Amino acid sequence: MHRREFLRHSLLTSAALGLGLGSLEALAAPDPRDYQLTILHTNDMHSRIEPFPDGSGRWQGLGGMARRAALVQKIRQEEKNVLLLDAGDVFQGTPYFNFFGGEVEYKLMSSMGYDATTMGNHDFDLGLEGFLKQQPHAKFQVLVANYDFSDTILKGITKPYTIFQRGLFRVGVFGIGIELEGLVPKKLYGNTAYKPPVATAKEMVQELKAKQCNLIICLSHLGYQYEDPKLLSDLVLAQQVDGIDLVLGGHTHTLLEKPNVIKNNNGNSVIVNQVGWAGICLGRIDFTLNKDKSKTVAYHSPLVVNGKC
């Protein structure tokens, strides 16, 4: 046997015996679809389970969680790697919440396959006890990094961040909530301590980068933008915190025709998006991971949830 053939035979034999078939398959080229990631997102659903009824003006006939579920399922059938996220205020707004306290919302979100949400101010509307009561129905993660629940009954219930592996994307997702004082009665949030959003977000980015995340998403309930420059918003957070790829926002019910791409203080691009309220629209942003580890983004207009879904 020639030397080159001997070496080739020896390497293949060693690989087959030492690594096993599964490891050999892992050495093969990845599925081209693993370079693709689809982010779907909502915000400020406000307990809107059914479509808006007749007589609801511009919202008439729009929305509905069953229709959204059909739209999400359709996209999941078309795309291999999908994340479904929400930016808070799941609760409050219809009799479903008044009668069932959030159980219906969480059960339907779980059935739909949501991966994570953050907390909005209205998610405190039945107090910490009311929020805790609904957690067994949540088959998704509640993420909020700047609410410290250590001295409350929610200690250990929420997480500051989580990491999802979707294809070749290692996605770090963290949550940032709005200041509760002056917005929510003290008795509803109790001893919840509020941490500065910008400093907290910077800590989250550093930790997620240390954990080898190649895409970092902030679920924010700060609000998209305010006339008062002293008020912290999604745009201000995106500008001041380097390392965030995508901010998915809520609170101000802002419906953007397409995601806004801004430059942060370090000159890097950050995508900021929000898709109205009440589940009328579903946001979609597609990422592609390039061979040089850079990312290409495809921006979509809001996907309207209606009877045609």
ZAGU-225042 format. One record per residue: residue in one letter; x, y, z of N, C-alpha, C, CB in turn. Coordinates in steps of 0.1 Angstrom, whole numbers, plus 5000, padded with zeros to 4 digits. Glycine has a CB too. Example, Ala and Ser with C-alpha at 12.3 -4.5 7.8 and 13.67 -1.06 7.14 Angstrom:
A513249435078512349555078513249675078511349555090/S512849785071513749895071512950005079514149945057/
This chain:
M500949885000500050005000500950125000499050005012/H500650224991501450344991501250425004501050434978/R502250505007502250585020500950675021503550665021/R500650745010499550835010498250755012499450914997/E498050645006496850565007496750505021496850444997/F497950465027498050415040497550515051499450365044/L498050635049497650745059496150775058498450865056/R495650775045494250805043493450695050493850815029/H493850565047493050455053493150455068493650325048/S494350495074494450495089493650605095495950515092/L493550725089492750835094491350805094493050965086/L490850745083489450715082489050605092489050665068/T489950505094489650395103489650455117490750285102/S490650535121490650595134489450675137491950685136/A488950755127487750835129486550755131487550925117/A486450645123485250555124485250485138485250455113/L486450445143486450375155486450465167487750285156/G487150575166487250665178486150765179488550735177/L485650815168484650915169483250865168484851015158/G483050755161481650705159480950765148480850715172/L479950705143479150755132478550895134478050655128/G478050915146477351045149478351155148476751035163/S479651135153480651235152481051265138481851195161/L481151155130481551175116480451265109481651045109/E479251235112478151315106478251465110476751265110/A478751485123478851615128479951695120479151625143/L480951615115482051685107481551725093483151595106/A480451665089479951695075479451845075478751605072/A479351895063478852035061477452045067478852075046/P477152155073475852175079474752195068475852305089/D473552175072472452195063472452345060471052155070/P472352385047472252525043471252605051472052535028/R470152535054469052615062469552655076467852525063/D470652585081471052625094471752755095472052515099/Y472052815083472552955082471453055083473352965069/Q470253015083469053105083468353095097468053065072/L467853215101467053225113465953325111467953275125/T464753285115463553375114463153415128462453305106/I463053545131462553595144461153645141463453705149/L460153585149458753635149458553695162457753515146/H457753805162457553875175456253955176458753965178/T455753965188454554045191454854135203453353955194/N453954225206454054305218452654365222455054425216/D452454385235451254455239449954385234451254595235/M449954255237448754175232447454215240449054025234/H447654255253446554305261445254215260446154435256/S445554085262444453985264443453975252443654015277/R443954025241443054015229443153875223443554125218/I442153795227442153655223441453635209441353575233/E440353715208439553705195439853825186438053695198/P439453805173439653925164438754045169439253885150/F439154165165438254275169436954265162438954405164/P435854285169434454265163434054375154433454245175/D432954355147432354455139432154585147431054405132/G432354695141432154825148433354865155431054805158/S434554805153435754845160436654935152436554715163/G436055005142436755105135437855035126437355205144/R439055095127440155055118440654915122441255155119/W440354865134440854735138439854625135441154735153/Q438654665130437554565128438054445120436454625120/G437854325125438154195119439654155119437754205105/L440454235126441854205127442254135140442754335125/G443354065139443853995151443253865154443654085163/G443453815166442853685170444053585171441853635160/M444053515183445253425185445153305177445253395200/A443953255174443853135165444453165151442453085164/R444153285146444653325133446153345133444053455128/R446653405144448153415146448753285147448453505158/A448153185154448753055155448852995141447852965164/A447853015132447952955119449053015111446552975112/L449253145112450253215105451653175110450153375107/V451853155123453153105128453352965124453053115144/Q452352885124452552745119452952745105451252665121/K452352825096452752825082454152865080451852935075/I454652965088456053005087456952895092456253135095/R456552835102457452725108457552605098456852675121/Q456552585090456552485080457552515068455152455074/E457652645066458552695055459952715059457952835050/E460152745072461552775077461952675088461552925083/K463252645088463652545097463952595111464952485092/N464552715112464952775125464152905128466452805125/V463252895138462353005141462353025156460852965136/L462353155160462053195174460853285174463353265180/L459953255184458753335186458853405200457453245185/L458953545199459153625211458153725213460553685210/D458053775226457053875229457653985238455753815236/A457254105237457854215244456954275256458254325235/G456054195261455354235273453954295271456154325281/D453354315283451954355284451054245277451654485277/V451254125281450354015277448954035283450953875281/F448954085295447654085303446954225301447954065318/Q445654215305444754335306444254385293445554445314/G442954405293442354465281441054405276443254455270/T440754285280439454225276438854145288439554135264/P437654105287437054025298437753895301435553995295/Y438453845291439153715293440153735305439953675280/F440753855306441653875317440953895330442553995314/N439853975329439054005341438453875347437854095337/F438153775339437553655344438553545348436553595335/F439653535340440553425341441953465345440653345329/G442253595347443453645353444753615345443653585366/G444653585332445853565324446053415320447053605331/E445253325326445353185323445153155308444353105331/V444153215302443853185288444953235279442553265284/E445553355282446553415274447853315274446953555279/Y448253275286449453195288449253055281449853185302/K448053005283447852865277447852875262446452815282/L447352975256447352985242448753025236446353095237/M449453105244450853135239451653005240451453245248/S451452925251452152805252451852705241451852735265/S450552695237450152615226450752665213448652615225/M450952795211451452845199452952825198451152995199/G453552795209455052765209455852895211455452705197/Y455452995219456253105222457553055229455553205231/D458653115226459953085233460253165245461053095223/A459853295245460153385256459353515255461653415257/T459053575267458453705267459153785278456953695270/T458953915279459453995290458154045297460354115286/M458354125308457254175316456954315312457554155331/G455654345310455254485308454554535321454254495296/N454354665322453654715334452354655337453554865333/H451554625327450254565329450254415333449354575316/D451454355332451554215337451654215352452854155331/F451654335358451554345373450154375378452554455378/D449154385369447854435372447154355383447054445360/L447454225385446954145396447954125406446354015390/G448954205407449954195417450954085414449354185430/L451954075423452853965422452253825424454053975432/E451253825432450453695435449753655422449553715446/G449153745415448453715403449353665392447653835398/F450453725391451453685381451953545384452653785380/L452353525397452853395401451853285398453253395416/K450553315400449553215399449453155385448153265402/Q449853235375449753195361450953125355449453315352/Q452053125363453353075358453252925354454353095368/P452452835361452352695357451752685343451552625366/H451152785338450552775324451452825313449252855324/A452652875318453552935308454652835305454253065314/K454552775293455552685288456652755280454952565279/F456952875284457952955277458653035289457353055267/Q459753105286460453175296460153315297461953155293/V460053365310459753505312461153565316458753525324/L461553665308462953725309462853865313463753705296/V463453905324463654045327464854065336462354095334/A465754145331467054155338467154265348468154175328/N466354365347466454485356465354495366466454605347/Y464554385368463654375379464254275389462154335375/D464654315401465154225411464054185420466354295419/F463754055419462654005427463153925439461753905418/S464353945443464953865454464153875467466353915456/D463553995469462854005482461353995480463154145488/T460953915470459453895467459153755464459053985455/I457953725463457453585460457853535446455953565462/L458353635437458753595424460253555423458453705414/K460953555434462353515434462553375427462853505449/G463353375417463653255410462653215399463753145420/I461653295398460553265388460953315374459253325392/T461453435373461953485361463453465359461553635359/K463953495347465353485344465753615338465753355335/P467053655340467453775333467653755318468753825339/Y468153635314468353605300468253455298469753655295/T468253415285468353275282469153265268466953205281/I469553145265470253125252469553015244471753085255/F469253045231468652945222469652905212467353005216/Q469752775209470552735197469552695186471452605201/R469752775175468852755163469852745151467852865161/G470052625146470952605135472352645140470552685123/L473052735132474352785136474252915144475152805123/F473052955147472853075155472753035170471553145151/R473653095178473553085193472953225197474953055199/V471753225201470953345203470853375218469653345196/G471353485222471153535236470053635236472453595242/V469053605245467853695246467753735261466553625242/F467653875263467453925277466254025276468653985282/G465654045288464554135289464854265297463354065296/I464254375294464454495301463054565303465354595293/G462654595315461354645318461354795322460754575330/I460254855321460054995323460055025338458855055317/E460355145342460355195356458855175361460855335358/L458755105372457355085377456855195387457354955385/E457755255394457355365403456655475395458555415411/G455455515400454755615393453855565382455655725388/L454055445378453255385367452355275371454255335356/V452855205381452155085387452055115402452854955384/P450855095408450755105423451755025430449255075427/K452355085440453355015448452954875453453855105460/K451654875458451154745463451154625453449754765469/L451154665440451154555430452554495427450554615417/Y453554575429454954525427455754505439455654615417/G455254555451455854525464457354565465455754385467/N458154475469459654495471460454475458460154415482/T459854475447460654465434461554585433459654455422/A462854555432463854655430464154675415465154615438/Y464254805412464454845398465954875395463654965394/K466554815385467954835382468054915369468654695380/P469055005368469155095356469255015343470355185358/P468355045334468254965322469554965313467155015313/V470155075312471355085303472555005309471855225301/A472755025322473854955328473654805329474055005343/T472354765331471954625331472154565318470554605336/A471654635307471854585293473254565290471154675283/K474154655294475554635291476154505298476354755296/E475654485310476054365317475654235310475554365332/M474354245305473854125298474554095285472354155294/V474954205277475654185265477054125268475854325258/Q477754175278479054115281478953965285479654195293/E477853935293477753795297477353705285476653785308/L476553755277476053665265477253655255474853735259/K478053755253479153745244480153645250479853885242/A480353645263481253555270480753405268481353585285/K479453395266478853265264478753225249477553255271/Q479553295241479653275227478453295218480153125225/C477553385222476353415214476753495202475253485223/N476253455191476553535178475353615174476953445167/L474353625182473153715180472553745193472053645170/I472453875196471953915209470654005207472954005217/I469553965214468254025213467854085226467253935207/C467354205226466754265238465254275237467354405241/L464554205246463054225246462854345256462354095251/S462354455251462254575258460754615260463054685252/H460454665272459154725274459354875279458354645285/L460354935273460655075276459755175268462055105274/G459355135257458655225247459655265236458155355255/Y459055285224459855305212460655445213459055305200/Q459955555215460555685214459655785222460755725200/Y460255885228459455995235459956125231459555975250/E459056225232459456365229460456415240458256455228/D460156375252461056415263462356335262460356395277/P463556395259464756325258465256255271465856415252/K464656295282465056245295464456105297464656335306/L463456075289462855945291463555835283461355945287/L463855725290464655625283463655545274465255525293/S464155515262463355445252464155345245462755545241/D463555265236464255165228465355225220463255085219/L465055345214466055405205467255455213465455525198/V466955505225468055555234468955435239467555635246/L468255325243468955205247469855145236467955095252/A469255135224469955085213471255165210469055075201/Q471055295212472155385209473355375219471755535208/Q472955355232473955365243474555225246473255415255/V473955115241474454985245475054915233473354905252/D476354895232476954835221476854685223478454875219/G476654615211476654465212475254405210477154415224/I474154485211472854435208472654435193471754525215/D472154325188471854325173470354365171472054175168/L469454335180468054355177467354395190467454235171/V466554505190465654545201464254525196465954695206/L463554435203462154415200461354485212461754265199/G460554585208459954675219458554655221460354805216/G458054725231456654735234456354855242456154605242/H455154865248454654975257454055085249455755025265/T454655145239454055255232453155225221455155345227/H452955095218451955045208452355105194450555085211/T453655115192454155175179454155075168455555235181/L453455105157453455015145454455075135452055005140/L455555015133456555055123456254985110457955025128/E456355055099456155005086457254905083456155115076/K458454925088459554835087460554865099460354845073/P461354765102462254785113463154905111463154665116/N463454975122464355095121465755045124463955205131/V466755085116468155055118468855175121468754985105/I469455185133470255295138471655265141469555355150/K472455365142473855345146474055375161474855435137/N474655285168474955315182476155405184475055185190/N476455435196477555525199478955475194477655555213/N479055345191480255285186480255275171480555155192/G479155315164479055315150478555185144480355335144/N478055095153477554965149476054975147477854855159/S475454895137474054895134473254815145473854845120/V472154875148471154805157469754815151471254865172/I469054705151467754695145466754715157467454565138/V465754805155464754825165463454815158464854975171/N462554735164461254705158460154695169461254585150/Q458954735165457754725173456554705164457554845183/V455554625167454454595158453054625163454554455153/G452854745169451554785173451054735186450554755162/W449954675186449354615198448254515195448854725207/A447754445205446554355204446754245195445354435200/G447954215190448154095181447654125167447453975187/I447454245164446954275150448054245140446654425149/C449254255144450354225134451354135141451054355130/L452054055133453153975137454454025130452953825133/G455454055138456754105132457553985127457454185143/R458354005117459253905112460553975107458553825100/I461653915112462953955107463853835105463654055118/D464453825093465253705089466753745089464753655076/F467553655096468953665096469653555088469453675111/T470653585081471553495075472953505080471453505059/L473553395084474953395089475853365077475153285100/N476753455074477653445063478853365067478053575058/K479653315057480853235060481853305068481453185047/D481853445067482853525074482353565088483253645066/K481253495092480553525105479753655106481553515116/S479753725095478953845095477453805093479353945084/K476553895095475153865094474453955083474353875107/T473653895075472753965066471353965071472853905051/V470654075070469254085075468254115064469154185086/A467154045064465954075056464854135064465453945048/Y464454255060463454325068462054305062463754475069/H461054285070459754265066458754375071459254125070/S457754415063456754495069455854405078455854545057/P455154465088454354385097453454285089453554475106/L453354165094452454065088451054085095452953925089/V450054135087448754155093448054025096447954245084/V447554015108446753895112445253915109446953865127/N444753845099443453865095442853735090443253975084/G441653735085440953615081441653545070439553635078/K442653605063443253545052444553465056443753645042/C444853465069446053395074445853245072446353435089/
